[in-house]
Amino acid sequence: MNPPISQSIAHLAQLSRRELVERCLADAGKAQSVFTRLYPEAARAAADQADAMRAARVETHALAGLPVSIKDLFDVAGETTLAGSIVLKDAPPAAADAEAVRRLRRAGAAIIGKTNMTEFAFSGVGLNPHYGTPANPRDAAVARIPGGSSSGAAVSVAAGLCVAGLGSDTGGSIRIPAALCGLVGFKPTKRRVSDAGALPLSTTLDTVCAMTRSVQDCLLVDGVIADQPLSPPALSVNRLRFAVPQSVVLDGMDEQVAASFQRALSRLSAAGAEIVDMPLTPLREAPEINRFSGPESLAWHRHLLAEHEAMYDARVAKRIKLGATLSAADYVDLHRRRADWIRRMEAELAGFDAMLMPTVPTVAPPIAELEASEDEFFRVNGLMLRNPSTINLLDGCAVSLPCHAPGDLPAGLMIAGPAMSDARVMGVALSVERLLAGN
């Protein structure tokens, strides 16, 4: 059966929104472990309103009536926000929609459901023992991880059940699943998008964002949730200058990711872009500085953990509890060290249009391998988070684009820049996307 949505938003312009939403809802109801809740009546109402306005030749937003999914950590008025857990099942319902959800509704989006996720967003792998793990739809033969923590969001888009999946990115939770599922994932500068009404992991690093099928679609959604559309410059590839770090980010690449990354660099170089290999040695310091998630999540969870630790995913509880090993003085010092690290990184990246690296160093491994071994789970989780988390630490912005050859498992090319360089990074991404697609 063909997926309801297999193209970007621009190609859906003439389709009936109600018909599209009905097809997506029907398939979403059969999708295993992808959604934790569906909103059929609200989605149909949004679709009908969009169709009626279009029939009356009333201008609507490009998202109006189109199916969109939202990660299970965003508040929806009148229901309890579970965040992929069972610990909060008796918590009071949200009084209002999360700000990003409110803005999507205002644009007329047909929100079809909440998507599954890593419990409390604390992993880049995507496993969930409570609601199951949605299988990566890019391999019909082997059940592979979708990536996390926005696992269901990625699968909902990759399986053609919606045009965009609203999620969050604290250390790669949008870009990792985008890379593994062959999608585009954009992490904007944190301060651009309100996180009000989103259950926190790290108040320092959490970023509200989305994944879609194209850079242009990511720009469209970002403009809605940021309430301030970007205006990317028109850029020619032959005038672009890229920094390619040689420290850390290329370590441990599997053969397929290495080949995909080199293929992308070769095509950029052949098109006239300047590719500059550089040590960028501050990247080696990132793991020692990027320790905010533990203590900040512990501050939120400590009372729940004390009473209900047995209800948590043990792997998640273990990572949250590590936050207790950091003293208050050390935590304050981390912020000072981060600010100094950002200054040094920005100085080294000055004069470049963007930084390039593999989003993650391997293709998606089988789910069974990670469920069978805690050691393998944590090894893979560390690999998944390593590269994208550096951009959160940088307070920067980044987009992951598919860069694999047709027929291969997906691999992602990450295009990144410092804080508030979002418009330029997305302008670069538009040009690179066209080049890699052969346009």
C-alpha positions in Angstrom: 0.0 0.0 0.0 1.3 3.4 -0.9 1.8 5.9 2.0 -0.7 8.7 2.1 2.2 11.3 1.9 5.3 10.6 -0.2 6.1 14.2 -1.4 6.9 17.6 0.1 4.1 20.1 1.0 4.4 22.0 -2.3 3.2 18.9 -4.2 0.1 18.5 -2.1 -1.4 21.9 -3.0 -4.3 20.5 -5.1 -5.3 17.6 -2.8 -8.4 17.6 -0.7 -7.3 18.1 2.9 -10.1 16.0 4.3 -9.3 13.1 2.0 -5.6 13.3 2.9 -6.3 13.4 6.6 -8.7 10.4 6.4 -6.0 8.3 4.7 -3.4 9.4 7.2 -5.7 8.6 10.2 -6.6 5.2 8.8 -2.9 4.3 8.4 -1.9 5.9 11.7 -4.4 3.7 13.5 -2.5 0.6 12.2 1.0 2.0 12.8 2.6 -0.1 15.6 4.0 1.9 18.5 4.1 5.2 16.5 1.3 7.1 18.1 0.3 7.3 21.8 -3.0 9.2 21.0 -4.9 10.2 17.9 -7.1 13.2 17.4 -9.4 12.2 14.6 -12.3 14.7 15.2 -10.0 17.7 15.6 -7.9 16.8 12.6 -11.0 16.3 10.4 -12.4 19.7 11.6 -9.1 21.4 10.6 -9.1 19.7 7.3 -12.7 20.6 6.5 -12.1 24.3 7.5 -9.1 24.4 5.2 -11.0 22.9 2.3 -13.9 25.3 2.8 -11.6 28.3 2.8 -9.8 27.2 -0.3 -13.1 26.6 -2.1 -14.1 30.1 -1.2 -10.7 31.4 -2.5 -9.7 32.6 0.9 -6.0 32.6 1.4 -4.7 30.1 4.0 -1.4 29.1 5.4 0.4 26.4 3.5 0.0 24.1 6.5 -3.7 24.6 6.8 -5.5 21.2 6.8 -2.3 19.2 6.4 -1.6 16.4 8.9 1.0 17.1 11.5 2.1 15.0 14.5 3.3 16.3 17.9 5.7 14.6 20.3 4.3 13.2 23.5 6.1 15.8 25.7 4.0 18.8 24.4 1.0 19.8 26.5 -2.5 19.5 25.0 -5.2 21.2 27.0 -7.3 18.8 29.0 -5.0 15.8 28.9 -2.1 14.5 30.9 1.3 14.9 29.2 3.0 11.5 29.5 6.4 12.1 27.8 6.7 8.4 26.8 6.4 7.3 30.5 3.8 5.6 32.7 5.0 7.5 35.8 2.8 10.5 35.0 -0.4 8.6 34.2 -2.1 10.1 37.3 -0.7 13.6 36.9 -3.2 16.5 36.4 -4.2 17.4 32.8 -2.6 20.4 31.1 -4.4 23.6 31.4 -3.4 24.9 28.0 -1.7 23.8 24.8 2.0 24.1 24.6 3.0 27.3 22.7 4.3 25.5 19.7 1.1 23.4 19.5 -1.0 26.6 19.8 0.9 28.2 16.9 0.4 25.1 14.7 -3.4 25.2 15.4 -3.4 28.9 14.6 -1.9 28.2 11.2 -4.7 25.6 10.6 -2.6 22.5 10.9 -4.5 19.2 11.3 -2.8 17.7 14.4 -3.5 14.0 14.0 -1.9 12.7 17.1 0.8 12.5 19.7 3.8 10.4 18.9 5.8 7.9 20.9 9.2 8.9 22.2 12.1 7.8 24.4 10.9 8.1 28.0 11.4 11.7 29.1 13.4 12.3 25.9 16.6 10.9 27.6 18.2 8.8 24.8 19.2 9.1 21.1 18.2 5.5 20.3 14.5 5.5 20.5 13.7 2.4 22.6 10.6 2.6 24.8 9.7 -0.4 27.1 6.3 1.0 28.0 4.7 1.7 24.6 7.0 -0.3 22.3 9.7 0.9 19.9 8.5 2.1 16.4 10.5 0.3 13.7 12.4 2.4 11.2 10.4 2.2 8.0 13.4 2.4 5.8 14.2 -1.3 6.1 11.3 -3.7 5.5 13.5 -6.8 6.2 15.0 -5.8 9.6 13.4 -4.0 12.5 15.9 -1.2 13.1 16.0 1.7 15.6 14.3 4.9 14.5 16.6 7.1 16.5 15.5 9.2 19.4 14.2 10.7 21.3 11.7 11.9 18.7 11.2 8.3 17.5 7.5 8.3 16.7 7.8 11.8 15.2 10.3 10.5 12.7 8.4 7.4 11.8 5.2 9.3 11.4 6.8 11.4 8.7 9.0 8.7 7.1 6.0 6.4 6.8 4.0 9.1 5.1 1.4 9.7 7.9 2.0 13.4 8.2 3.9 16.3 6.5 5.8 17.2 9.7 6.6 15.8 13.1 6.9 18.4 15.9 9.6 17.3 18.4 12.5 18.5 20.5 16.3 18.4 20.3 18.4 18.5 23.4 21.4 16.6 22.0 20.2 15.5 18.6 16.7 14.3 19.2 15.4 15.7 15.9 18.5 15.3 13.8 19.4 11.7 14.9 16.0 10.2 13.8 16.0 12.4 10.7 19.4 11.0 9.7 18.4 7.4 10.4 15.0 7.6 8.7 16.1 9.6 5.6 14.4 12.9 6.6 15.3 16.6 7.0 15.6 17.7 10.6 16.2 21.3 11.6 17.4 22.4 15.1 17.1 26.2 15.3 18.9 28.4 17.7 17.2 27.6 21.0 16.0 31.1 21.8 14.1 31.4 18.6 11.2 29.0 19.5 9.3 29.0 22.8 9.4 25.8 24.8 6.5 26.8 27.0 4.3 23.8 27.7 7.0 21.2 26.7 8.1 18.8 29.5 11.8 19.6 30.1 14.9 17.5 29.9 17.6 20.2 30.0 16.5 23.8 30.4 19.9 24.8 29.1 19.8 22.8 25.9 16.1 21.9 25.0 15.1 23.2 21.6 11.6 22.9 20.0 11.8 22.0 16.3 10.5 19.6 13.6 11.4 17.2 10.9 9.9 17.0 7.4 10.7 15.7 3.9 12.5 18.8 2.6 14.4 21.8 3.7 11.6 24.1 2.4 9.1 22.2 4.5 11.3 22.6 7.6 11.4 26.3 6.9 7.6 26.5 6.7 7.1 24.7 10.0 9.9 26.7 11.7 8.2 29.9 10.6 5.0 28.9 12.3 6.5 27.6 15.6 9.0 30.4 15.9 6.4 32.9 14.9 9.0 34.6 12.8 9.7 33.1 9.4 13.4 33.0 8.2 14.4 34.6 5.0 17.4 32.4 3.8 19.7 34.1 1.3 19.9 32.6 -2.2 23.4 31.0 -2.2 25.4 29.4 -5.0 27.4 26.3 -4.0 30.5 27.5 -5.9 30.7 30.5 -3.5 30.4 28.5 -0.3 33.2 27.8 2.1 32.8 24.8 4.5 34.8 23.8 7.6 35.0 20.0 8.0 36.3 19.1 11.5 38.8 16.3 11.8 38.6 15.9 15.6 36.2 13.4 17.0 33.3 13.7 14.6 34.7 11.4 11.9 35.7 8.7 14.4 33.9 5.3 14.3 32.1 5.8 11.0 30.8 2.6 9.4 31.6 2.0 5.7 28.2 3.2 4.5 28.2 6.5 6.4 31.8 7.1 5.4 31.0 6.5 1.8 27.9 8.7 1.9 29.7 11.6 3.6 32.6 11.5 1.2 30.2 11.3 -1.7 28.5 14.5 -0.4 31.9 16.3 0.1 33.1 15.3 -3.4 29.9 16.6 -5.1 30.2 19.9 -3.2 33.9 20.2 -4.2 33.2 19.3 -7.8 30.5 22.1 -7.8 33.1 24.6 -6.8 32.6 24.8 -3.0 35.7 25.2 -0.9 36.1 22.3 1.6 38.6 23.0 4.4 39.7 20.2 6.7 40.5 21.7 10.1 41.4 20.2 13.5 38.8 22.1 15.5 40.4 20.7 18.6 37.9 22.3 21.0 35.5 19.5 20.0 37.6 17.2 22.2 36.5 19.2 25.2 32.8 18.9 24.5 32.0 15.7 26.5 33.5 17.2 29.7 31.5 20.4 29.4 28.2 19.0 28.0 26.9 17.6 31.3 23.8 19.7 31.8 21.1 17.1 31.1 21.9 15.0 34.2 21.5 17.6 37.0 18.8 19.6 35.2 16.7 16.5 34.7 17.3 15.3 38.2 16.0 18.7 39.5 12.7 17.9 37.8 12.5 14.2 38.5 14.0 13.8 42.0 10.8 13.5 43.9 9.2 11.2 41.3 12.3 9.0 41.3 12.3 8.8 45.0 8.7 7.4 45.0 8.4 5.6 41.7 11.8 4.6 40.3 10.5 1.1 39.6 8.1 2.6 37.0 10.9 4.3 35.0 12.8 2.8 32.1 15.9 1.6 34.0 18.2 3.0 31.4 16.6 6.4 31.7 16.6 6.4 35.5 20.3 5.5 35.5 21.2 8.6 33.4 19.0 10.9 35.4 20.6 9.8 38.7 24.0 10.5 37.3 23.1 14.2 37.8 23.6 13.7 41.5 27.4 13.3 41.0 27.8 16.9 39.9 28.0 19.5 42.7 26.3 22.8 42.6 29.7 24.5 42.3 30.7 22.2 39.4 27.4 23.0 37.7 27.9 26.7 37.9 31.4 26.2 36.6 30.1 24.2 33.6 28.2 27.3 32.4 31.3 29.4 32.6 33.3 26.8 30.7 30.6 26.5 28.1 30.6 30.3 27.5 34.4 30.2 27.0 34.1 27.2 24.7 31.5 28.9 22.6 33.7 31.9 22.1 36.6 29.8 21.0 34.5 27.7 18.6 32.9 30.7 17.0 36.4 32.3 16.5 37.6 29.2 14.7 34.4 29.0 12.5 34.5 32.7 11.5 34.9 33.1 7.8 33.0 29.8 7.0 29.5 29.6 5.6 28.9 26.4 7.7 30.4 23.4 9.3 29.9 19.9 7.8 30.0 16.6 9.5 28.1 13.2 9.5 25.0 13.7 11.6 25.6 10.2 13.2 28.5 7.9 12.4 26.5 4.7 11.7 23.3 3.6 10.0 20.5 2.4 12.2 21.3 -0.9 14.0 18.7 -3.6 14.7 16.4 -3.0 17.6 17.0 -6.5 18.9 20.7 -6.0 19.4 20.2 -3.0 21.7 17.4 -4.6 23.6 19.6 -7.6 24.3 22.6 -5.8 25.7 22.7 -2.8 28.0 26.4 -2.3 27.1 25.6 -2.2 23.4 22.7 0.2 24.1 24.9 2.7 25.9 27.7 2.4 23.3 25.3 3.1 20.4 23.5 5.8 22.4 26.8 7.6 22.9 27.7 7.4 19.2 24.3 8.7 18.2 24.5 11.7 20.4 28.2 12.6 20.0 28.1 14.8 16.8 24.7 16.5 17.1 25.1 17.3 20.8 28.1 19.6 20.0 25.7 22.0 18.3 23.4 22.2 21.3 26.5 22.9 23.4 27.5 25.6 20.9 24.0 27.2 21.3 24.0 26.9 17.5 21.7 25.7 14.7 21.9 22.8 12.4 20.1 20.8 9.7 20.5 17.1 8.9 20.0 16.3 5.2 19.8 12.8 3.6 23.1 12.1 1.8 23.0 8.4 1.1 22.9 6.8 -2.3 19.6 5.4 -3.6 18.9 1.9 -2.2 21.2 2.4 0.8 20.2 2.7 4.4 19.8 6.4 5.3 22.7 8.6 6.4 22.7 12.2 7.3 24.8 15.2 6.4 24.8 17.9 9.1 25.2 21.5 8.1 25.7 23.7 11.2 26.5 27.2 12.4 26.7 29.3 15.5 23.8 31.0 17.3 21.4 33.0 15.2 23.0 32.0 11.9 19.7 30.1 11.2 18.8 31.9 8.0 22.3 31.4 6.4 22.5 27.7 7.5 19.1 27.1 5.9 20.2 29.0 2.8 23.2 26.7 2.6 20.9 23.7 3.2 18.6 24.7 0.3 21.6 24.9 -2.1 23.2 21.6 -0.9 19.8 19.8 -1.0 19.4 20.8 -4.6 22.9 19.7 -5.5 22.6 16.3 -3.8 19.3 15.7 -5.5 20.8 16.4 -8.8 18.8 19.6 -9.4 
